[in-house]
């Protein structure tokens, strides 16, 4: 009876498709926060999981597999910190933000205008879970709708962060998003992760994607494809997940597997992190 009352006080959710995958990511971060040696150490994720009524076993994420998920967030956090250290009055566009707490983890300077953008039902859930903060804005819109971007004042340098998003977009929509940001703002950076075409072709073995009923579309084999498609950008860094410092913090068995996979280009570059300036 006590457990039933506790569940009744929790927030009910019902997501399908791509938004459902954010639950697996959130749970991985919560498990990582409980680890003896966390990689991301996100206390917000742990709190959110405790407030949502969901059978987290459905994510199939375990304490052993969680580090492989959070290395991406930790690496992109480091890039974002570097940008914000130089641009103390920047605009941040966190597109496809899901339930990520990046605005709170990074805690940028008060002059930074931060925008979290995602589907209206995701933003509505964020409003229940996260507190308000100065210069923090929630934008309820699909990132592929160009109208939302016109509401952001283009008066300063911008940082666009897209974690776990590009592969769910079509190539046309993905390129349009990147071009839209570059064309609207005077300068800035684009920071995001991509799957290569091999990862897109073999998406049926991706448990989180398969269970959500999502479909992956856009595969990027290398940064040259982005440079050709988005005028004015220049590559700052492109790195395989297996070559990052955050991946070196996972269990030895996974590090060895990553090293072996790196000998096969299609496998070694299944997931990459890209960083561009304009």
C-alpha positions in Angstrom: 0.0 0.0 0.0 2.8 2.4 0.9 4.5 1.8 -2.4 1.3 2.4 -4.3 0.9 5.7 -2.6 4.5 6.7 -3.5 3.9 5.7 -7.1 0.7 7.8 -7.1 2.7 10.9 -6.2 5.1 10.4 -9.0 4.8 11.9 -12.5 3.1 9.7 -15.0 4.7 9.6 -18.5 3.8 8.0 -21.8 6.3 8.4 -24.6 6.8 6.5 -27.8 9.3 6.8 -30.6 12.4 8.9 -30.4 11.4 10.7 -27.2 11.2 7.4 -25.4 14.9 6.8 -25.9 15.6 9.8 -23.6 14.4 7.6 -20.7 17.2 5.1 -21.3 19.7 7.9 -21.4 18.3 9.4 -18.2 18.4 6.1 -16.3 22.0 5.5 -17.4 22.9 8.9 -15.9 21.1 8.1 -12.7 22.9 4.8 -12.3 26.3 6.5 -13.1 25.6 9.0 -10.4 25.4 6.1 -7.9 28.6 4.5 -9.1 31.7 4.5 -6.9 33.6 6.3 -9.7 31.0 8.1 -11.8 31.9 9.5 -15.2 29.2 12.2 -15.4 28.1 12.4 -11.8 24.8 14.0 -12.6 22.7 14.3 -9.4 19.8 15.7 -11.3 19.3 12.5 -13.3 19.1 10.5 -10.1 16.4 12.9 -8.6 14.4 12.8 -11.8 14.3 9.0 -12.0 12.9 9.0 -8.4 10.1 11.4 -9.4 8.9 9.6 -12.5 6.6 6.6 -12.4 8.1 4.3 -15.0 9.4 0.7 -15.1 13.0 1.5 -15.6 13.8 -2.1 -16.3 12.3 -1.6 -19.7 15.3 0.5 -20.7 17.5 -2.6 -20.1 20.2 -0.2 -18.9 22.2 -1.7 -16.0 25.0 -0.4 -13.8 27.5 -2.2 -16.0 26.2 -0.7 -19.3 25.5 2.8 -18.0 29.1 4.1 -18.4 29.0 3.4 -22.2 26.0 5.8 -22.4 27.2 8.7 -20.3 30.6 9.0 -21.9 28.9 10.9 -24.7 27.3 13.5 -22.3 30.6 13.9 -20.4 32.6 14.5 -23.6 30.1 17.1 -25.0 30.0 18.8 -21.6 33.7 19.3 -21.8 33.5 20.9 -25.2 30.6 23.1 -24.1 32.6 24.2 -21.0 35.5 25.3 -23.2 33.2 27.4 -25.4 31.5 29.0 -22.5 34.8 29.8 -20.8 35.6 32.1 -23.7 32.1 33.3 -24.5 30.6 34.5 -21.2 27.6 36.2 -22.9 26.8 33.5 -25.5 23.5 32.0 -26.6 23.2 28.2 -26.2 20.8 26.2 -28.3 20.4 22.8 -26.7 18.4 21.1 -29.5 16.6 17.9 -28.8 17.4 18.4 -25.1 15.1 15.6 -23.8 15.4 15.4 -20.0 19.1 16.2 -19.9 20.2 18.6 -17.1 23.1 20.1 -19.0 22.0 23.7 -18.3 22.1 22.9 -14.6 25.2 20.7 -14.7 27.3 23.4 -16.5 25.7 26.2 -14.6 26.8 28.9 -17.1 27.4 32.6 -16.2 24.3 34.6 -15.7 24.8 36.5 -18.9 24.5 33.3 -21.0 21.0 32.9 -22.6 20.3 29.2 -22.6 17.5 27.6 -24.7 16.3 24.0 -24.3 14.3 23.0 -27.4 12.3 19.8 -27.8 8.8 18.5 -28.5 6.0 20.2 -26.6 5.2 17.2 -24.4 8.9 16.8 -23.5 9.1 20.5 -22.6 5.9 20.2 -20.5 7.6 17.4 -18.5 10.7 19.4 -18.1 8.6 22.2 -16.6 7.4 19.8 -13.9 10.9 18.4 -13.1 13.3 21.3 -13.3 13.3 24.7 -11.5 13.3 28.0 -13.3 16.6 29.8 -13.5 17.8 33.2 -14.8 18.1 33.5 -18.6 16.9 29.9 -19.0 14.3 29.4 -21.7 12.2 26.4 -22.8 11.1 26.2 -26.4 8.3 23.7 -27.2 8.9 22.8 -30.8 10.2 20.2 -33.1 13.8 21.1 -34.0 12.9 20.5 -37.7 10.4 23.4 -37.6 12.2 26.5 -38.8 9.9 28.9 -37.0 11.4 28.4 -33.5 14.8 29.6 -34.6 13.4 33.0 -35.7 12.4 33.7 -32.1 16.0 33.6 -30.9 17.7 37.0 -31.0 20.8 36.7 -33.2 22.8 39.3 -31.4 25.8 37.3 -30.1 27.9 34.2 -30.5 26.0 30.9 -30.4 26.7 27.4 -29.3 24.4 24.7 -30.7 24.6 21.4 -28.9 22.8 18.3 -30.3 23.3 15.1 -28.3 21.7 11.9 -29.6 19.7 13.8 -32.2 21.2 13.9 -35.7 20.6 10.2 -36.4 16.9 10.5 -35.8 16.7 13.3 -38.4 16.6 12.9 -42.2 19.7 14.2 -43.9 17.6 17.1 -45.4 16.3 18.1 -42.0 19.6 17.7 -40.3 21.5 19.9 -42.8 18.7 22.5 -42.8 19.0 22.7 -39.0 22.8 23.3 -39.1 22.5 25.8 -42.0 19.7 27.6 -40.2 21.9 28.2 -37.1 24.9 29.2 -39.1 22.9 31.6 -41.3 21.2 33.3 -38.3 24.1 34.0 -36.0 27.2 36.0 -36.5 29.6 33.3 -35.2 29.7 30.3 -32.9 30.1 26.6 -32.8 28.2 23.4 -33.6 28.8 20.5 -31.3 27.0 17.2 -31.9 27.4 13.4 -32.2 26.7 11.3 -35.3 26.3 7.7 -36.3 28.0 6.5 -39.5 26.0 4.8 -42.3 27.0 1.4 -41.0 25.4 2.2 -37.7 22.2 3.3 -39.5 22.1 0.1 -41.5 22.5 -2.1 -38.4 20.1 -0.1 -36.2 18.0 -3.2 -35.5 20.7 -4.4 -33.0 20.4 -1.1 -31.1 18.1 -2.1 -28.2 17.0 1.3 -27.1 16.0 2.3 -30.7 14.3 -1.0 -31.4 12.2 -1.0 -28.3 11.0 2.6 -28.8 9.9 1.8 -32.4 12.1 4.7 -33.7 13.8 4.7 -37.0 17.3 6.1 -37.6 17.8 8.0 -40.8 20.9 10.1 -41.2 24.3 8.6 -41.3 27.5 10.7 -41.5 30.7 8.9 -42.3 33.0 11.8 -41.8 33.3 15.6 -41.2 34.0 16.3 -44.8 30.3 15.7 -45.5 29.3 18.4 -43.1 31.8 20.9 -44.4 30.6 20.4 -47.9 26.9 20.7 -47.0 27.1 23.6 -44.6 28.8 26.7 -46.0 31.1 28.8 -43.8 31.8 26.0 -41.2 35.3 24.8 -40.4 36.2 21.6 -38.6 37.6 22.0 -35.1 37.5 18.3 -34.1 36.1 15.0 -35.1 36.7 12.0 -32.9 35.4 8.4 -32.5 33.9 7.7 -29.2 36.6 5.0 -28.7 39.3 7.7 -28.9 37.9 10.0 -26.2 39.3 10.5 -22.7 35.8 9.8 -21.3 35.7 6.4 -22.9 38.9 5.5 -21.1 37.0 5.6 -17.9 34.7 2.6 -18.8 35.4 -0.9 -17.7 38.6 -2.5 -19.1 36.6 -5.1 -21.1 34.7 -2.4 -22.9 38.0 -0.4 -23.6 39.5 -3.6 -25.1 36.4 -4.1 -27.2 36.6 -0.5 -28.4 40.2 -0.9 -29.3 39.5 -4.0 -31.3 36.6 -2.4 -33.1 38.8 0.6 -34.0 40.8 -1.6 -36.3 37.7 -1.8 -38.6 36.9 1.7 -39.9 33.1 1.0 -40.2 33.0 -0.2 -36.6 35.5 2.2 -35.1 33.6 5.2 -36.5 30.1 4.0 -35.7 29.7 6.9 -33.3 31.6 10.2 -33.6 31.7 13.6 -32.0 31.9 16.6 -34.3 32.8 20.2 -33.5 32.7 23.0 -36.0 33.2 26.8 -35.8 31.8 29.5 -38.1 
